[in-house]
Amino acid sequence: MNEEMEIAFIGTKGIPARYGGFETFVEQVSIKLAKKKYKCVVYSVLNVKSTKIKNLKIIKIPQTGIRSIDRLIRELYPIIDLFKNRKIIFQIYGPSLFMPLLKLFRKKSVLSTDGLEWKRYSYSTLTRIFVYLGYKLGVKYATSVTTDSKFTQQWFYKNWQRRAFFIPYGPRPKKKISIDKENTLKKYNLEKNMYYLFVGRLVPEKGVHVLIKAFTQVNTSRKLVILGADPKIGSPYKKKLLKMANENVKFLGAIYGEEYKDICEACYANMRPSINNGEGIGPATIEALGFGNCIIASDVPQNIEALGEAGIFFPRSDVNSLMKKIKYIEENYNIVQIYRKKAIERAKLFSWKDIIDKIEDIYQKL
């Protein structure tokens, strides 16, 4: 039956993953399903001419350079392209203004959501309105709905009376120490255990400003490495972060692939300072568990849900509390070691095999 089922992955910027959580998830899921003989097509804004993976096809989506319009195109273009295909399952990520159209023509669809996205501080008022409307319509009219956190799953049921399936992200396998890892660290002038790490987009809801303000008040020989891109080139928020930083804060931009893994695995501690409960459980948090990182995180619901007893928590936006947590692990390496072991154990709860099994079950029952 796998060979007869066709799945279109719609709404993201596509693969290879070069942006955020949705793209990371699509990359992992589409490849794993294709290897199980599902026919998968990923619509992407990237110029990828071909893939060596059998049953996986990548189609380029035209873009205008206007963010609001491009977001609509990423959903509408694939729907028009595939509308006559009766076998296709429309796997849509994020808000979906066109879901009622799929419902009207009895198309099979799955909406995968990213937290309460319309609550994000980095969005304009108009964007929040359209994102909210897109989720409201998508959640109501999709054949099936998935969330990446139980917090969001419960919110949808309580507020919109819609049952959703909880499908989290999975971790990346921990690498063995290698010459390549040493070379990566040398390339970026880093030393193992001599830096704290933040991974994520440079937007206000991620709480990077809280992290930098706390870190620069700690007397330490370690650095703070910021690994992530500015979604809006030259944004006021990025400029604010640069002004707050001192010589011990390094902005490395977006790094992917093996170098990303090398940098994550060698950090002293991984920092998750989010200040907003509008996000889902991002892949960077689950990957930090898989890498066996000691993790300091804010007490937003998605962090508590993901990390459980494997996280060292502080009240969101509380600079003084975060500063004390950093000082605490600076002076107690044994605590870092304890939480690294807890992370590895916690990561076992997020198995890619279980995730793919759940996704297959949803598709089979549509």
C-alpha positions in Angstrom: 0.0 0.0 0.0 3.0 2.3 0.6 3.8 2.4 -3.1 0.3 3.6 -3.9 0.3 6.4 -1.4 1.6 9.8 -2.4 2.4 12.6 0.0 3.0 16.2 -0.8 4.9 18.3 1.8 3.6 21.8 1.5 4.0 25.2 3.3 7.7 25.2 4.3 10.7 26.6 2.5 11.7 23.0 1.6 14.8 20.9 1.8 17.6 20.6 2.5 16.7 22.3 5.9 18.1 25.8 5.9 15.6 27.8 7.9 13.6 26.4 10.9 11.8 23.6 12.7 9.3 22.7 9.9 12.1 22.4 7.3 14.1 20.1 9.6 11.0 18.0 10.3 10.1 17.7 6.6 13.6 16.7 5.7 13.7 13.9 8.2 10.2 12.6 7.6 10.2 12.8 3.8 13.5 10.9 3.5 12.5 8.3 6.0 9.0 7.7 4.3 10.6 7.6 0.8 12.9 4.9 2.0 9.8 3.0 3.1 8.5 3.2 -0.5 6.1 6.1 0.0 6.0 8.4 -3.0 7.0 11.8 -1.6 7.1 15.2 -3.2 8.6 18.2 -1.3 7.8 21.7 -2.6 10.9 23.9 -2.0 12.0 27.5 -2.6 15.6 26.3 -2.9 17.3 25.4 -6.1 17.7 21.7 -5.7 17.8 20.0 -9.2 17.5 16.4 -8.0 17.8 14.0 -5.2 19.5 10.6 -5.0 16.8 9.2 -2.8 14.3 7.0 -4.7 10.6 8.0 -4.3 11.6 11.5 -3.2 11.0 14.4 -5.6 11.7 18.1 -5.0 9.8 20.7 -7.0 10.9 24.4 -7.1 8.3 27.0 -6.1 8.5 30.5 -7.6 8.9 33.3 -5.1 8.5 37.1 -5.4 10.8 38.3 -2.6 7.7 39.7 -0.7 7.4 37.6 2.5 3.7 37.8 3.0 2.9 36.9 -0.6 5.6 34.2 -0.8 4.1 32.5 2.2 0.7 32.2 0.4 2.4 31.0 -2.8 4.2 28.2 -0.8 0.7 26.8 -0.1 -1.3 27.7 -3.1 1.2 26.7 -5.9 1.4 23.1 -4.8 -2.3 22.8 -4.3 -3.0 24.0 -7.9 -0.1 21.8 -9.2 -1.5 18.7 -7.6 -5.3 19.4 -7.6 -6.1 16.7 -10.2 -4.2 14.0 -8.4 -6.8 11.9 -6.6 -4.3 9.8 -4.6 -2.3 12.6 -3.1 -2.3 13.4 0.6 -1.7 17.1 1.2 0.7 17.4 4.2 0.6 21.1 5.1 2.8 22.8 7.6 1.7 26.0 9.4 -1.4 28.2 8.8 -3.6 27.2 5.9 -6.0 29.7 4.4 -6.8 27.3 1.6 -7.7 24.3 3.7 -11.5 24.9 3.1 -10.8 24.5 -0.6 -9.3 21.0 0.0 -12.2 20.2 2.2 -14.7 21.3 -0.4 -13.2 19.0 -3.0 -12.8 16.1 -0.6 -9.0 16.1 -0.7 -7.1 14.2 2.1 -5.1 16.6 4.2 -3.0 16.7 7.4 -2.2 20.1 9.0 0.9 20.1 11.2 1.1 23.1 13.5 4.0 25.0 15.2 2.7 26.0 18.6 0.4 29.0 18.8 2.3 30.8 16.1 0.1 33.9 15.9 1.3 34.9 19.4 4.9 35.4 18.3 6.4 38.8 19.2 8.4 39.0 15.9 5.2 39.1 13.8 3.4 42.3 12.9 -0.2 42.8 13.9 -1.4 42.1 10.4 0.7 39.0 10.1 -0.7 37.7 13.4 -4.2 38.2 12.2 -3.6 36.2 9.0 -1.7 33.5 10.8 -4.5 33.1 13.4 -7.1 32.9 10.6 -4.9 30.4 8.8 -4.7 28.2 11.8 -8.4 28.6 12.6 -9.4 27.5 9.1 -6.7 24.8 8.9 -7.5 23.2 12.2 -11.2 23.2 11.5 -11.2 21.8 7.9 -8.1 19.5 7.8 -8.8 15.8 7.6 -6.3 15.4 10.5 -4.3 17.7 12.7 -0.9 17.2 14.4 0.9 19.3 17.0 4.6 19.2 18.2 3.6 19.7 21.8 1.0 18.4 24.2 0.5 22.0 25.3 -0.7 23.0 21.9 -2.7 19.8 21.5 -4.6 20.6 24.7 -5.1 24.2 23.6 -6.7 23.2 20.3 -9.1 20.9 22.1 -10.0 23.3 24.8 -10.5 26.4 22.6 -11.4 25.0 19.2 -12.8 21.6 20.2 -10.5 19.8 17.7 -8.6 16.7 18.6 -5.1 16.5 17.3 -2.3 14.0 17.3 0.9 14.7 19.2 3.9 14.2 16.9 7.2 15.6 18.3 10.5 16.1 16.7 13.2 13.5 17.0 16.9 13.8 18.1 20.0 13.5 15.9 22.3 10.6 16.8 25.3 11.5 18.9 28.5 11.4 17.0 31.8 9.8 18.2 34.7 12.1 18.9 36.5 12.5 15.5 39.2 14.5 13.8 36.5 16.2 11.8 35.0 17.6 15.0 38.3 18.9 16.2 38.8 20.6 12.8 35.3 22.2 13.1 36.1 23.6 16.5 39.5 25.0 15.2 37.8 26.5 12.2 35.5 28.6 14.5 38.1 29.2 17.2 36.3 27.1 19.7 37.4 24.6 22.4 35.4 21.7 23.8 33.6 22.6 27.0 34.7 26.3 26.7 31.5 27.8 25.4 27.8 28.0 26.1 25.5 27.6 23.0 22.3 29.0 21.7 20.7 27.6 18.6 17.8 29.3 16.9 16.5 32.2 14.8 17.3 35.7 16.1 13.8 36.9 16.9 12.5 38.4 20.2 10.5 35.3 21.3 13.7 33.2 21.5 14.9 35.4 24.4 18.4 35.8 23.1 18.5 39.3 24.6 17.8 37.8 28.1 20.6 35.3 27.6 23.2 37.9 26.5 22.3 40.3 29.3 22.7 37.5 31.9 25.9 36.0 30.4 27.8 39.2 30.1 27.3 39.7 33.9 29.1 36.4 34.7 32.8 36.3 35.2 33.9 33.4 33.0 36.6 32.5 30.6 34.0 30.6 28.5 32.3 32.2 25.4 28.7 32.4 24.4 28.2 31.1 20.9 25.0 32.3 19.0 24.2 29.8 16.2 21.4 31.1 14.1 20.3 33.4 11.3 18.6 36.8 11.3 15.3 36.1 9.3 15.2 39.8 8.4 18.5 41.0 7.2 19.6 44.0 9.2 16.7 43.7 11.7 16.6 46.1 14.7 16.6 43.1 17.0 19.9 41.7 15.6 21.4 45.2 15.9 20.2 45.3 19.5 21.9 42.0 20.3 25.2 43.1 18.7 25.2 46.2 20.9 24.5 44.2 24.1 27.3 41.7 23.4 30.9 41.8 24.6 34.0 40.2 23.2 33.0 36.8 24.7 29.8 36.6 22.6 30.3 35.1 19.2 27.7 35.3 16.4 28.4 32.5 14.0 25.3 32.8 11.8 23.5 29.7 10.5 25.6 26.5 10.3 24.2 23.2 9.0 25.2 19.5 8.6 28.1 17.9 10.3 29.6 21.2 11.5 26.4 22.0 13.3 26.5 18.6 15.1 30.2 19.1 16.0 29.5 22.5 17.6 26.4 21.3 19.5 28.1 18.2 20.9 31.2 20.1 22.2 29.4 22.9 24.1 29.6 23.2 27.9 25.8 23.9 28.1 23.0 24.5 25.7 20.8 27.5 26.4 17.0 27.6 25.7 15.8 31.0 27.0 12.5 31.4 25.1 10.2 34.0 26.6 7.0 33.1 24.7 4.6 30.2 24.9 3.5 30.7 21.4 6.2 28.4 20.0 6.1 24.7 19.8 8.8 22.3 20.9 11.6 23.2 18.4 14.0 20.6 17.0 16.9 22.4 18.6 15.6 21.5 22.1 15.1 17.8 21.2 18.5 17.7 19.5 20.2 19.2 22.5 18.9 16.1 24.4 20.1 13.8 21.8 23.6 15.4 21.8 23.8 14.8 25.5 24.0 18.5 26.4 23.5 20.0 29.8 20.5 22.3 29.2 19.5 25.6 30.9 16.0 26.6 29.9 13.3 29.1 30.7 10.1 27.7 32.3 7.8 28.2 29.3 5.4 25.2 28.8 7.2 23.8 25.7 10.6 23.7 27.5 9.2 22.0 30.6 7.3 19.5 28.5 10.3 18.6 26.4 13.0 18.5 29.0 11.2 17.2 32.1 13.9 16.5 34.8 16.7 16.8 32.2 16.5 20.7 32.3 17.8 23.3 34.6 15.0 25.9 34.6 14.8 29.6 35.4 11.7 31.9 35.2 11.2 33.3 31.7 12.7 36.7 31.1 14.4 36.7 34.6 18.0 37.9 33.8 19.1 37.6 37.4 17.9 34.1 37.8 19.5 33.0 34.6 22.8 34.6 35.6 22.7 32.6 38.9 22.1 29.3 37.0 25.1 30.0 34.7 27.3 30.8 37.8 26.1 27.6 39.4 27.2 25.3 36.6 30.4 27.3 36.2 31.3 26.3 39.7 29.9 22.8 39.6 31.1 20.7 36.7 29.7 17.6 38.4 26.2 19.1 37.9 26.9 19.5 34.2 27.9 15.8 33.9 24.7 14.8 35.8 22.5 16.7 33.5 24.3 15.4 30.4 23.4 11.9 31.4 19.8 13.0 32.1 19.6 14.4 28.6 20.7 11.2 27.0 18.1 9.3 28.9 15.4 11.8 28.1 16.2 11.7 24.4 15.1 8.1 24.3 11.5 9.3 24.7 11.8 10.9 21.2 12.4 8.1 18.8 12.3 8.7 15.1 11.1 5.2 14.6 8.1 5.8 16.9 7.4 9.2 15.2 7.4 7.7 11.7 5.1 4.9 12.9 2.6 7.4 14.2 2.7 9.5 11.0 2.2 6.3 8.9 -0.8 5.4 11.0 -2.3 8.8 10.5 -1.9 8.6 6.7 -3.2 5.1 6.5 -6.4 6.1 8.4 -7.3 9.1 6.3 
